Amino acid sequence: MLTKTMKFVAIAALILAATFWSYASRYELPLRFIVSLAALLVAFQAARAKKRGWSFAFAALAVLFNPLLPLGSFSGNVALAIVMFSVVPFAFSLFAWRAQPLLSMQSITNPTPGSRSL
């Protein structure tokens, strides 16, 4: 649930940054933080689902939008294109992948549970 929410937040932040590109440099640090955190979460989700290529792609997005050691600033047409094209992998992962549910542990006291609950 957290990963899906972060995907929506990252998509919204990227679309807002692309829409209001002239003001994007003012909000560069929060945008970088949101997108890099979401990309890391999706990279871990992809690694857990054994999707190594997608895991590498989202790890690269996390490095690209890293707020601690930025690779560039949000100015110019190239940066705008990067922001706009970064929406695509998040949108793909949102609709193409389903989160794998965590399985509950088996009971050690009763290996064949009945139909009644405690």
C-alpha distances in whole Angstrom, upper triangle without the diagonal:
4,5,5,6,9,10,11,12,14,16,17,18,20,21,23,24,26,27,29,30,33,31,28,30,30,26,26,25,22,21,21,19,16,17,18,15,12,15,15,11,12,15,14,11,15,17,15,15,19,19,21,23,19,18,22,21,18,20,23,21,20,23,25,23,23,24,26,29,28,30,31,31,30,33,35,34,33,30,29,29,27,24,25,24,21,19,20,18,15,15,16,13,11,14,15,13,11,8,11,10,12,15,17,20,23,26,29,31,31,30,31,29,30,29,29,27,28
4,5,5,6,9,10,10,12,14,15,16,18,20,21,22,24,25,27,28,30,28,26,27,27,23,23,21,18,18,18,16,13,14,15,11,9,12,12,9,10,13,12,11,14,16,15,16,19,19,21,22,19,17,20,20,16,18,21,19,17,21,22,20,20,21,23,25,25,27,28,28,27,31,32,32,31,28,27,27,25,22,23,23,20,18,19,17,14,15,17,14,12,15,17,14,13,10,13,13,14,17,19,22,25,27,30,32,33,32,33,31,33,32,32,29,30
4,5,5,6,9,10,10,12,14,15,16,18,20,21,22,24,25,26,29,27,24,26,26,23,22,21,18,17,17,15,12,12,12,10,7,9,10,6,7,10,10,8,11,13,13,13,16,16,17,18,15,14,17,16,13,15,17,15,14,18,19,17,18,19,22,24,23,25,26,26,25,29,30,30,28,25,25,25,22,20,21,20,16,15,16,14,11,12,14,10,9,12,14,11,11,9,12,13,14,18,20,23,26,29,31,34,34,33,34,33,34,33,34,32,33
4,5,5,6,9,10,11,12,14,15,17,18,20,21,23,24,25,29,27,24,27,27,23,23,22,19,17,18,17,13,13,15,12,9,11,13,9,9,12,13,10,13,16,15,15,18,17,19,19,16,16,19,17,14,17,19,17,16,20,21,19,20,21,24,26,25,27,28,27,26,29,30,29,28,25,24,24,22,19,20,19,16,14,15,13,10,10,12,9,7,10,12,10,9,9,12,13,15,19,21,24,28,30,33,35,35,34,35,33,35,33,34,32,33
4,5,5,6,9,10,11,12,14,15,16,18,20,21,22,24,27,25,22,25,24,20,21,20,17,15,17,15,11,12,14,12,9,12,13,11,11,15,15,13,16,18,18,18,21,20,22,22,19,18,21,19,16,18,20,18,17,21,21,19,20,20,23,25,24,26,27,26,25,28,29,29,28,25,24,24,22,19,19,20,17,14,16,15,11,12,14,12,10,13,15,14,13,12,15,16,18,21,23,26,30,32,35,37,37,36,37,35,36,35,35,33,34
4,5,5,6,8,10,10,12,14,15,16,18,20,21,22,25,23,20,22,22,18,18,17,14,12,13,11,8,9,10,8,5,9,10,8,9,12,13,12,14,17,17,18,20,19,20,20,17,16,18,17,13,15,17,14,13,17,17,15,16,17,19,21,21,22,23,23,21,25,27,26,25,22,21,21,19,16,17,17,14,13,15,13,10,11,14,11,10,14,16,14,14,13,16,17,19,23,25,27,31,33,36,38,39,38,39,37,39,37,38,35,36
4,5,5,6,9,10,11,12,14,15,16,18,20,21,24,22,20,22,22,19,18,18,15,13,14,13,10,9,11,10,6,8,11,9,8,11,13,11,13,16,17,16,19,17,19,18,14,14,17,15,12,14,16,13,13,17,17,15,16,18,21,22,21,22,23,23,21,24,25,24,23,20,19,19,17,14,15,15,11,9,11,10,6,8,10,8,7,10,12,12,13,12,16,18,20,23,26,29,32,35,37,40,40,39,39,38,40,38,39,37,38
4,5,5,6,9,10,11,12,14,15,16,18,19,23,21,19,21,22,18,18,18,15,13,15,14,11,10,13,12,9,12,14,12,12,15,17,15,16,20,20,20,22,20,22,21,18,18,20,18,15,18,19,16,16,19,19,17,19,19,23,24,23,24,24,23,21,24,25,24,24,21,19,20,18,15,15,15,13,10,12,12,8,8,11,11,8,11,14,14,14,15,18,19,22,25,27,31,34,36,39,42,41,41,41,39,41,39,39,37,39
4,5,5,6,9,10,10,12,14,15,16,18,20,18,16,19,18,15,15,15,12,10,12,11,8,8,12,10,8,11,14,12,13,16,17,16,18,21,21,22,24,22,24,23,19,19,21,19,15,18,19,15,15,18,18,15,17,17,20,22,20,22,22,21,19,22,24,23,23,20,18,19,17,14,15,16,13,11,14,14,10,11,14,13,11,15,17,17,18,17,21,22,23,27,29,32,35,38,41,43,43,42,43,41,43,41,41,39,40
4,5,5,6,9,10,10,12,14,15,16,19,17,14,17,17,14,13,13,11,8,10,10,6,5,9,9,6,8,11,11,11,14,16,15,16,19,20,21,23,20,21,20,17,17,18,15,12,14,15,12,12,15,14,11,14,14,18,19,17,19,19,18,16,19,21,20,19,16,15,16,14,11,12,12,9,8,11,11,8,10,13,12,11,14,16,16,18,17,21,23,24,28,30,33,36,39,42,44,44,43,44,43,44,43,43,41,42
4,5,5,6,9,10,11,12,14,15,18,17,15,18,19,15,15,16,14,11,12,13,10,8,12,12,9,11,14,14,13,15,18,17,17,21,22,21,23,21,22,20,17,18,19,16,14,16,17,13,14,17,16,14,16,17,21,22,20,21,20,19,17,19,20,19,19,16,14,14,13,10,10,11,8,6,9,10,7,7,11,11,10,12,15,16,17,18,22,23,26,29,32,35,38,41,43,46,46,45,45,44,45,44,44,42,44
4,6,5,6,8,10,10,12,14,17,15,13,17,17,14,14,16,13,10,13,14,10,10,14,14,12,14,17,16,16,19,21,20,21,24,25,25,27,24,26,24,21,21,22,20,17,20,20,16,17,20,18,15,18,18,22,23,21,22,21,20,17,19,21,20,20,17,15,16,15,11,11,13,11,9,12,13,10,10,14,15,13,15,18,19,20,20,24,26,28,31,33,37,40,42,45,47,47,47,47,45,47,45,45,43,44
4,6,5,6,9,10,10,11,14,13,10,13,13,10,11,12,9,7,10,11,8,8,12,12,11,13,16,16,16,18,21,20,21,24,25,26,28,25,26,24,21,21,22,19,16,18,18,14,15,17,15,12,15,15,18,20,17,19,18,16,14,16,18,18,18,15,13,15,13,10,11,13,11,9,13,14,11,13,16,16,15,18,20,21,22,22,26,27,29,33,35,38,41,44,46,49,49,48,49,47,49,47,47,45,46
4,5,5,6,9,10,10,14,13,10,13,14,11,11,13,11,8,10,12,9,8,11,13,11,12,16,16,16,18,20,20,21,23,25,25,27,24,24,22,19,20,20,17,15,17,16,12,13,16,13,11,14,15,19,19,16,17,16,15,12,14,15,15,14,12,10,11,10,6,7,9,8,6,10,12,10,11,14,15,15,17,19,20,22,23,26,28,30,34,36,39,42,45,48,50,50,49,50,48,50,49,49,47,48
4,5,5,6,9,10,13,13,11,14,15,13,13,16,14,11,13,15,13,11,15,17,15,15,19,19,18,21,23,23,23,26,28,27,29,26,27,24,21,22,23,19,18,20,19,16,17,19,17,15,18,18,22,23,20,20,19,17,14,16,16,15,16,13,10,11,12,8,7,10,10,7,11,13,12,11,15,16,15,17,20,21,23,24,28,29,32,35,38,41,44,47,50,52,52,51,51,50,51,49,50,48,49
4,5,5,6,8,11,10,9,12,13,11,12,14,12,10,13,15,13,12,16,17,16,17,21,21,20,23,25,25,26,28,30,30,32,29,29,27,24,25,25,22,20,22,22,18,19,21,18,16,19,18,22,23,20,21,19,17,13,15,16,16,17,14,12,14,14,10,10,13,13,11,14,17,15,15,18,19,18,20,23,24,26,26,30,31,33,37,39,42,46,48,51,53,53,52,53,51,53,51,51,49,50
4,5,5,5,9,8,5,9,10,8,9,12,11,8,11,13,12,11,14,16,16,16,20,21,20,22,25,25,25,28,30,30,31,29,29,27,24,24,24,21,19,21,20,16,17,18,16,13,16,15,19,20,17,17,15,13,10,11,13,13,14,11,9,11,11,8,9,12,11,11,15,16,15,16,19,20,19,22,24,25,27,27,31,33,35,38,41,43,47,49,52,54,55,54,54,53,54,53,53,51,52
4,6,5,9,10,8,11,13,12,12,15,14,11,13,16,15,13,16,19,17,18,21,22,21,23,26,26,26,29,31,30,32,28,29,26,23,24,24,21,19,22,20,16,18,19,16,15,18,18,22,22,18,18,16,14,10,11,12,11,12,10,6,9,10,7,6,10,10,10,13,16,15,15,18,20,20,21,24,25,27,28,32,34,36,40,42,45,48,51,54,56,56,55,56,54,56,54,55,53,54
4,6,9,9,9,13,14,13,14,17,16,13,16,19,17,16,19,21,20,21,24,25,24,26,29,29,29,32,33,33,34,31,32,29,26,28,28,24,23,25,24,20,21,23,20,18,21,21,25,25,22,22,19,17,13,14,14,13,15,13,10,12,13,10,9,13,14,13,16,18,17,17,20,22,21,23,25,27,29,30,34,35,38,41,44,47,50,53,55,58,58,57,57,55,57,55,55,53,55
4,6,6,6,10,11,10,12,15,15,12,15,18,17,16,20,22,21,22,25,26,25,27,30,30,31,33,35,35,36,33,34,31,29,29,29,26,24,26,25,21,22,23,20,18,21,20,23,24,20,21,18,15,12,12,13,13,15,13,10,13,15,12,12,16,16,15,18,21,20,20,23,25,24,26,28,30,31,32,36,37,39,43,45,48,52,54,57,59,59,58,59,57,59,57,57,55,56
4,5,5,8,10,10,10,14,14,12,14,17,17,16,19,21,21,21,24,26,25,27,30,30,30,33,35,35,36,33,32,30,27,28,28,24,23,24,23,19,20,21,18,16,19,18,21,21,18,18,15,12,8,8,9,10,12,10,7,11,12,10,10,14,15,15,18,20,20,20,23,25,24,26,29,30,32,33,36,38,40,44,46,49,52,55,57,60,60,59,60,58,60,58,59,56,57
4,6,7,9,10,11,15,16,14,16,19,19,19,21,24,24,24,27,29,28,30,33,33,33,36,38,38,39,36,36,33,31,31,31,27,26,27,25,22,23,24,20,18,21,20,23,22,19,19,16,13,9,8,10,11,14,12,10,14,15,13,14,18,18,19,22,24,23,24,27,28,28,30,32,34,36,36,40,41,43,47,49,52,55,58,60,63,63,62,63,61,63,61,62,59,60
4,6,6,7,9,12,13,12,14,17,17,17,20,22,22,23,26,27,27,29,31,32,33,35,37,37,38,36,35,33,31,31,30,27,26,27,25,22,22,23,20,17,19,18,21,21,18,19,16,13,10,10,12,14,16,13,12,16,16,14,15,19,18,19,22,24,23,24,27,28,27,30,32,33,35,35,38,40,41,45,47,50,53,56,58,60,61,60,61,59,61,59,59,57,58
4,5,5,6,10,10,8,11,13,14,14,16,18,19,19,22,23,24,25,28,29,29,31,33,34,35,32,32,30,27,27,27,24,22,23,21,18,18,19,16,13,16,14,17,18,15,16,13,10,7,8,11,12,14,11,10,13,13,10,13,16,15,16,19,21,20,21,24,25,24,27,29,30,32,32,35,37,38,42,44,47,50,53,55,58,58,57,58,57,58,57,57,55,55
4,5,5,8,10,10,11,14,15,15,16,19,20,20,23,25,25,26,29,30,30,32,34,35,36,33,33,31,28,28,27,25,23,23,21,18,18,18,16,13,15,13,16,16,13,14,11,8,6,7,11,13,14,11,11,15,14,12,15,18,17,18,22,23,22,24,27,27,27,30,32,32,34,34,37,39,40,44,46,48,52,54,56,59,60,59,60,58,60,59,59,56,57
4,6,8,9,10,12,14,15,16,17,19,20,22,24,25,26,27,30,31,32,33,35,36,38,35,35,33,30,30,29,27,25,25,24,21,20,20,18,15,16,14,16,17,15,17,14,11,9,11,14,17,18,14,14,18,17,15,18,21,19,20,24,25,23,25,28,28,28,31,33,33,35,34,38,39,40,44,45,48,51,54,56,58,59,59,60,58,60,58,58,56,56
4,6,6,6,9,10,11,12,14,16,17,18,20,22,23,24,26,27,28,30,32,33,34,32,32,30,27,27,27,24,22,22,21,18,17,18,16,13,14,12,15,16,14,16,14,11,9,12,15,17,18,14,14,17,16,13,16,19,17,17,21,22,20,22,25,25,25,28,30,30,31,31,34,35,36,40,42,44,48,50,52,55,55,55,56,54,56,55,55,52,52
4,6,5,6,9,10,11,12,14,15,16,18,20,21,22,24,26,26,28,30,31,32,30,29,28,25,24,24,21,19,19,18,15,14,15,13,10,11,9,12,13,10,12,11,8,7,10,13,15,15,12,12,15,14,11,15,17,15,16,20,20,19,21,24,24,24,27,29,29,30,30,33,34,35,39,41,43,47,49,51,54,55,54,55,54,56,55,55,52,53
4,5,5,6,9,10,11,12,14,15,16,18,20,21,23,24,25,27,29,30,31,29,28,27,25,24,23,21,19,18,18,15,13,14,13,9,9,6,9,11,9,12,12,10,10,13,17,19,18,14,16,18,16,14,17,19,16,18,21,21,19,22,25,24,24,27,29,29,30,29,32,33,33,37,39,41,45,47,49,51,52,52,53,52,54,53,53,50,50
4,5,5,6,9,10,11,12,14,15,17,18,20,21,23,24,26,27,29,30,28,28,27,24,23,23,21,18,18,18,15,14,15,14,10,11,8,11,14,12,15,15,13,12,16,19,20,20,16,16,19,17,14,17,19,16,16,20,20,18,20,23,22,22,25,27,26,27,26,29,30,31,35,36,39,42,44,47,49,50,49,51,49,51,50,50,47,47
4,5,5,6,8,10,11,12,14,16,16,18,20,21,22,24,26,27,28,26,26,24,21,21,21,19,16,16,16,13,12,13,12,8,10,9,12,14,12,14,13,12,10,14,16,17,17,13,13,15,13,10,13,15,12,13,16,17,15,17,20,19,19,22,24,24,25,25,28,29,30,34,36,39,42,45,47,49,50,49,50,49,51,50,50,47,48
4,6,5,6,8,10,10,12,14,15,16,18,20,21,22,24,25,26,24,23,22,20,19,18,16,14,14,13,10,9,10,9,5,6,5,9,10,8,11,11,10,10,14,16,17,16,12,13,15,12,10,14,15,12,13,17,16,15,18,20,19,20,23,24,24,25,25,27,29,30,34,36,38,41,44,46,49,49,49,50,49,51,50,50,47,48
4,6,5,6,9,10,11,12,14,15,17,18,20,21,23,24,26,24,23,23,20,18,19,17,14,14,14,12,9,11,11,7,7,6,9,11,11,13,14,14,14,17,20,21,20,16,17,19,16,14,17,18,14,15,18,17,15,18,21,19,19,23,24,23,24,23,26,27,27,31,33,35,39,41,43,46,47,46,47,46,48,47,47,44,45
4,6,5,6,9,10,11,12,14,16,17,18,20,21,23,24,23,23,22,19,18,18,17,13,14,15,12,10,12,12,9,10,9,12,15,14,16,17,16,15,18,21,21,20,17,17,18,15,13,15,16,13,13,16,15,13,15,18,16,16,20,21,20,21,20,23,25,25,29,31,33,37,39,42,44,45,44,45,44,46,45,45,42,43
4,6,5,6,9,10,10,12,14,15,16,18,20,21,22,20,20,19,16,15,15,13,10,11,12,8,7,10,9,7,8,9,13,14,13,14,15,15,14,17,19,19,17,14,14,15,12,10,12,13,9,10,13,12,10,13,15,14,14,18,19,19,20,19,22,24,25,29,31,34,37,40,42,45,45,44,45,44,46,45,46,43,44
4,5,5,6,9,10,10,12,14,15,16,18,20,21,19,18,17,15,13,13,12,9,9,9,7,4,7,8,5,6,8,10,12,11,13,14,15,15,18,20,21,19,15,17,17,14,12,15,15,11,13,15,13,12,15,17,15,16,20,20,19,21,20,22,24,25,28,31,33,36,39,41,44,44,43,45,44,46,45,46,43,44
4,5,5,6,9,10,11,12,14,15,17,19,20,19,18,18,16,14,15,14,10,10,12,10,7,10,12,9,9,10,12,14,14,16,18,18,18,22,24,24,22,19,20,20,17,15,18,17,14,14,17,14,12,16,17,15,15,19,20,18,19,18,20,21,22,25,27,29,33,36,37,40,41,40,42,41,43,42,42,40,40
4,5,5,6,8,10,11,12,14,15,16,18,17,17,17,14,12,14,13,9,10,12,9,8,12,12,10,11,13,15,17,16,18,19,19,19,22,24,24,22,19,19,19,16,14,16,15,12,12,14,11,9,12,14,11,12,15,16,15,16,15,17,19,20,24,26,29,32,35,37,40,40,39,40,39,41,40,41,38,39
4,5,5,6,9,10,10,12,14,15,16,14,14,14,10,9,10,9,5,6,8,6,5,9,10,9,10,12,15,16,15,16,18,19,18,21,23,22,20,17,18,18,14,13,15,14,10,11,12,9,8,12,13,11,12,15,16,14,16,15,18,20,21,25,27,29,33,36,38,41,41,40,41,40,43,42,43,40,41
4,5,5,6,9,10,10,12,14,15,14,13,14,11,9,10,10,7,6,9,8,6,9,11,11,10,13,14,15,16,17,19,20,20,24,26,25,23,20,21,21,17,17,19,17,14,15,16,13,11,15,16,13,14,18,18,16,17,15,17,19,19,23,25,27,31,33,35,38,39,38,39,39,41,41,41,39,40
4,5,5,6,9,10,11,12,14,14,14,15,12,10,12,12,9,9,12,11,9,13,15,14,14,16,17,19,19,20,22,23,23,26,28,28,25,23,23,23,20,18,20,19,15,15,16,13,11,14,15,11,12,16,16,13,14,12,14,16,16,20,22,24,28,30,32,35,36,35,36,35,38,37,38,35,36
4,5,5,6,8,10,10,12,11,12,12,9,7,10,10,7,8,11,10,10,13,15,14,15,17,19,20,20,21,23,24,23,26,27,27,24,22,22,21,18,17,18,16,13,13,13,10,8,11,11,8,9,13,12,10,12,10,13,15,16,20,23,25,28,31,34,37,37,35,36,36,38,37,38,36,37
4,5,5,6,9,10,10,9,9,10,7,4,7,8,5,6,9,9,9,11,13,14,14,17,19,19,19,20,22,23,23,27,28,27,24,22,23,22,18,18,19,17,14,15,15,11,11,14,13,10,13,15,14,12,14,13,14,17,18,21,24,26,29,32,34,37,37,36,37,37,39,39,40,38,39
4,5,5,6,9,10,10,10,12,10,7,10,11,9,9,12,13,11,14,17,16,16,19,20,21,21,22,25,26,26,30,31,30,28,25,26,25,22,21,23,21,17,18,18,14,13,16,16,12,14,17,16,13,14,11,12,14,15,18,20,22,25,28,30,33,34,32,34,34,36,36,37,35,36
4,5,5,6,9,9,10,12,9,8,11,12,10,11,15,14,14,17,19,18,19,21,23,24,24,25,27,28,28,31,32,31,29,26,27,26,23,22,23,21,17,17,17,13,12,14,13,10,11,14,13,9,10,8,9,11,12,16,19,21,24,27,29,32,33,31,32,32,34,34,35,33,34
4,5,5,6,5,7,8,6,5,9,10,9,10,13,13,14,16,18,18,19,22,24,24,24,24,26,28,28,31,31,30,27,26,26,24,21,21,22,19,16,17,15,12,12,14,12,9,11,13,11,9,10,9,10,14,15,18,21,23,26,29,32,35,35,33,34,34,36,36,37,35,37
4,5,5,6,6,9,8,5,9,11,10,10,13,15,14,16,19,20,20,23,24,24,24,25,27,29,29,32,33,32,29,27,28,27,23,24,24,22,19,20,19,15,15,18,16,13,15,17,15,12,13,12,12,15,15,18,21,22,25,28,30,34,34,32,33,33,36,36,37,36,37
4,5,8,9,12,11,9,12,14,13,13,17,18,17,19,22,22,22,25,26,27,27,28,30,32,32,35,36,35,32,30,31,30,26,26,27,24,22,22,21,17,17,19,17,13,15,17,15,12,12,10,9,11,11,14,17,18,21,25,27,30,30,28,29,29,32,32,34,32,33
4,6,8,11,10,9,13,14,14,15,18,18,18,21,23,23,24,27,28,29,29,29,31,33,32,35,36,35,32,30,31,29,26,26,26,23,21,21,19,16,16,17,15,12,14,15,12,9,9,8,8,11,12,14,18,20,22,26,28,31,31,28,30,30,32,32,34,32,34
4,6,9,9,8,11,13,14,14,17,18,19,21,23,24,24,27,28,29,29,29,31,33,33,36,36,35,32,31,31,29,26,26,27,24,22,22,20,17,17,19,16,14,16,17,14,12,13,12,11,15,15,17,21,22,24,28,30,33,33,30,32,32,35,35,37,35,37
4,6,6,6,9,10,11,12,14,16,17,19,20,21,22,26,27,27,27,26,28,30,30,33,33,31,28,27,28,26,23,23,23,20,18,19,17,13,14,16,13,11,14,15,12,10,12,13,13,16,18,20,24,25,28,31,33,37,36,34,35,35,37,37,39,38,40
4,6,5,6,9,10,10,12,14,15,16,18,20,21,24,25,25,25,24,27,29,29,32,32,30,27,26,27,25,22,23,24,20,18,20,18,14,16,18,15,13,17,18,15,14,16,16,16,19,20,22,26,27,30,33,35,38,38,36,37,38,40,40,42,41,42
4,5,5,6,9,10,11,13,14,15,16,19,20,23,25,24,23,22,25,27,27,29,29,27,24,23,24,22,19,20,21,17,16,17,15,12,14,16,14,12,16,17,15,14,17,17,18,22,23,25,29,30,33,37,38,42,42,39,40,41,43,43,45,43,45
4,5,5,6,8,10,10,12,14,15,16,18,21,23,23,22,21,23,25,25,27,27,26,23,22,22,20,17,18,18,15,13,14,12,9,10,13,10,9,13,14,12,11,14,14,16,19,21,24,27,29,32,35,37,41,41,38,39,39,42,41,43,41,43
4,5,5,6,9,10,11,12,14,15,16,20,21,21,21,20,23,25,25,27,28,27,24,22,23,22,18,19,20,17,14,16,15,11,12,15,13,11,14,16,14,12,15,14,15,19,20,22,26,27,30,34,35,39,39,37,38,38,41,41,42,40,42
4,6,5,6,9,10,11,12,14,15,19,20,19,19,18,20,23,23,26,26,25,22,21,22,20,17,18,19,16,14,16,15,12,13,17,15,13,17,19,17,16,18,18,19,22,23,26,29,31,34,37,39,42,42,40,42,42,44,44,46,44,45
4,5,5,6,9,10,10,12,14,18,19,18,17,16,19,21,21,23,23,22,19,18,19,17,13,15,16,13,10,13,12,8,11,14,12,11,15,17,15,15,18,18,20,23,24,27,31,33,36,39,41,44,44,42,43,43,46,45,47,45,46
4,5,5,6,9,10,10,12,15,17,17,16,16,18,20,19,22,23,22,19,17,18,17,13,14,15,13,10,11,11,8,9,12,12,10,13,16,15,14,16,16,18,21,22,26,29,31,34,37,39,42,42,41,42,41,44,43,44,42,44
4,5,5,6,9,10,10,14,15,15,15,14,17,19,20,23,24,23,20,18,20,19,15,16,18,15,12,15,15,12,12,16,15,14,16,19,18,17,19,18,20,23,23,26,29,31,34,37,39,42,43,41,42,42,45,45,46,43,44
4,5,5,6,9,10,13,15,13,13,12,14,17,17,20,21,20,17,15,17,16,12,14,16,13,11,14,14,12,13,16,16,15,18,20,20,19,22,21,23,26,27,30,33,34,38,41,42,46,46,45,46,46,48,48,49,47,48
4,5,5,6,8,12,14,13,12,11,13,15,15,18,19,18,15,13,15,14,10,10,13,11,8,11,12,9,10,14,14,13,16,19,18,18,21,20,23,25,26,30,33,35,38,41,43,46,47,45,46,46,48,47,48,46,47
4,5,5,6,9,11,11,11,11,14,15,15,19,20,20,18,15,17,17,13,13,15,14,11,13,15,12,12,16,16,15,17,20,20,19,21,20,22,25,25,29,31,33,36,39,41,44,45,43,45,44,47,46,47,45,46
4,6,5,9,10,9,8,8,11,14,15,18,20,20,17,15,17,17,13,14,17,15,13,16,17,15,15,19,19,18,20,23,23,22,24,23,25,28,28,32,34,36,39,42,43,47,48,46,48,47,50,50,50,48,49
4,6,9,11,9,7,6,9,11,12,15,16,16,13,11,13,13,9,10,14,13,10,14,15,14,14,18,19,18,20,23,23,23,25,25,27,30,30,34,37,38,42,45,46,50,50,49,50,50,52,52,52,50,51
4,6,9,9,7,8,9,10,10,14,16,16,14,11,13,14,10,9,13,13,10,13,15,14,14,17,19,18,19,22,23,23,25,24,27,29,30,33,36,38,41,44,46,49,49,48,50,49,51,50,51,48,49
4,6,6,5,8,10,11,13,16,18,19,17,14,16,17,14,13,17,17,14,16,18,17,16,20,21,20,21,25,25,24,26,25,27,29,29,33,35,37,40,43,45,48,49,48,49,48,51,50,51,48,49
4,6,6,9,10,11,12,16,18,20,18,15,17,19,16,15,18,19,16,18,21,20,19,22,24,23,23,27,28,27,28,27,29,31,31,35,37,38,42,44,46,49,50,49,51,50,52,52,52,49,49
4,6,10,12,12,15,18,21,23,21,18,20,22,19,18,22,22,19,21,24,22,22,25,27,25,26,30,30,29,31,29,31,33,32,36,37,39,43,45,46,49,50,50,52,51,53,53,53,50,50
4,6,9,11,14,17,19,21,19,16,19,20,17,17,21,21,19,21,24,22,22,26,27,26,27,31,31,30,32,30,32,34,34,38,40,41,45,47,48,51,53,52,54,53,56,55,56,53,53
4,6,7,10,13,15,17,15,12,15,17,14,14,18,18,16,19,21,20,20,24,25,24,26,29,30,29,31,30,33,35,35,38,41,42,46,48,50,53,54,53,55,54,56,56,56,54,54
4,7,10,12,14,15,13,11,14,15,12,13,17,17,15,19,21,20,20,24,25,24,26,29,29,29,32,31,33,36,36,40,42,44,47,50,52,55,56,54,56,55,58,57,58,55,56
4,7,9,10,13,10,8,12,13,11,12,16,16,15,18,21,21,21,24,25,26,27,30,31,31,33,33,35,38,38,42,44,46,50,53,54,57,58,57,59,58,60,59,60,57,58
4,6,9,11,10,8,10,13,11,11,15,16,15,18,21,21,21,24,26,26,27,30,31,31,34,33,36,38,39,43,45,47,51,54,55,58,59,58,59,58,61,60,60,58,58
4,7,9,9,6,7,10,10,9,12,14,14,16,19,20,20,22,24,25,25,28,29,30,32,32,35,37,39,42,45,47,51,53,55,58,59,58,59,58,60,59,59,57,57
4,7,8,6,7,11,11,11,13,15,16,18,20,22,22,24,26,27,28,30,32,33,35,35,38,41,42,46,48,51,54,57,59,62,62,61,62,61,63,62,62,60,61
4,6,6,6,9,10,11,13,15,16,18,20,22,23,24,26,27,28,30,32,33,36,36,39,42,43,47,50,52,56,58,61,64,64,63,64,63,65,63,64,62,63
4,5,5,6,9,10,10,12,14,16,18,20,21,22,24,26,27,28,29,31,34,35,38,41,43,46,49,51,55,58,60,63,63,62,63,62,63,62,63,61,62
4,5,5,6,9,10,11,12,15,16,18,19,21,22,24,25,27,28,29,32,33,36,39,40,44,47,49,53,56,58,61,61,59,60,60,62,61,62,59,61
4,5,5,6,9,10,10,13,15,17,17,19,21,22,23,26,26,28,30,31,34,37,38,42,44,47,50,53,55,58,59,57,58,57,59,58,59,57,58
4,5,5,6,9,10,12,14,16,16,18,20,21,22,24,25,27,30,30,34,36,38,42,44,47,50,53,56,58,59,57,58,57,59,57,58,56,57
4,5,5,6,8,10,12,14,15,16,18,20,21,22,23,25,28,29,32,35,37,41,44,46,49,52,55,58,58,56,57,56,58,57,58,56,57
4,5,5,6,9,10,12,13,15,16,18,19,21,22,23,26,27,30,32,34,38,41,43,46,49,52,55,55,53,54,53,55,54,55,53,55
4,6,5,7,10,11,12,13,15,17,17,20,21,22,25,25,29,31,33,36,39,42,45,48,50,53,53,52,53,52,54,52,53,51,52
4,5,6,8,11,11,12,14,16,16,18,19,21,24,25,28,31,33,37,40,42,46,49,51,54,54,52,53,52,54,52,53,51,53
4,5,6,8,10,10,12,14,15,17,17,19,22,23,27,30,32,35,38,41,44,47,50,53,52,51,51,50,52,51,52,50,52
4,5,6,7,9,11,12,13,15,16,17,20,21,24,27,29,32,35,38,41,44,46,49,49,48,49,48,50,48,49,47,49
4,6,5,6,9,10,11,13,14,15,18,19,23,25,28,31,34,37,40,43,46,48,48,47,47,46,48,46,47,45,47
4,5,5,6,9,10,11,12,14,17,19,22,25,27,30,34,36,39,43,45,48,48,46,46,45,47,46,47,45,47
4,5,5,6,8,10,10,11,15,16,19,22,24,27,31,33,36,40,42,45,45,43,43,43,45,43,45,43,45
4,5,5,6,9,10,11,13,14,17,20,22,26,29,32,35,38,40,43,43,41,42,41,43,41,43,41,42
4,5,5,6,8,10,13,14,18,21,23,26,30,33,36,39,41,44,44,42,42,41,43,41,42,41,43
4,5,6,6,8,11,13,16,20,22,25,29,32,34,38,40,43,42,41,41,40,42,40,42,40,42
4,6,5,5,8,10,13,16,19,22,25,28,31,34,37,40,39,37,38,37,39,37,39,37,39
4,6,6,8,10,13,16,18,22,25,28,31,34,37,39,39,37,37,36,38,36,37,36,38
4,6,8,11,14,16,20,22,26,29,31,35,38,40,39,37,37,36,37,36,37,36,38
4,7,10,13,16,19,21,25,28,30,34,37,39,38,36,36,35,37,35,37,36,38
4,6,9,12,15,18,21,24,27,30,33,36,35,33,33,32,34,33,35,33,36
4,6,9,12,15,18,21,24,27,30,33,32,30,30,29,30,29,31,30,32
4,6,9,12,15,18,21,24,27,30,29,28,28,27,29,28,29,28,30
4,6,9,12,15,18,21,24,27,26,24,25,24,26,25,27,25,28
4,6,9,13,15,18,21,24,23,22,22,21,23,22,24,22,24
4,6,9,13,16,18,21,21,19,20,19,22,22,23,21,22
4,7,9,12,15,18,17,16,17,16,18,19,20,18,20
4,7,9,12,15,14,13,14,13,16,16,17,15,17
4,6,9,12,12,11,13,12,16,17,18,16,17
4,6,9,9,7,9,9,13,15,16,14,15
4,5,6,6,8,8,12,14,14,13,13
4,6,6,10,10,14,17,17,16,15
4,7,9,9,12,15,15,14,13
4,5,6,9,12,12,12,12
4,6,10,13,14,14,15
4,7,10,12,13,14
4,7,8,9,11
4,6,8,10
4,7,10
4,7
4
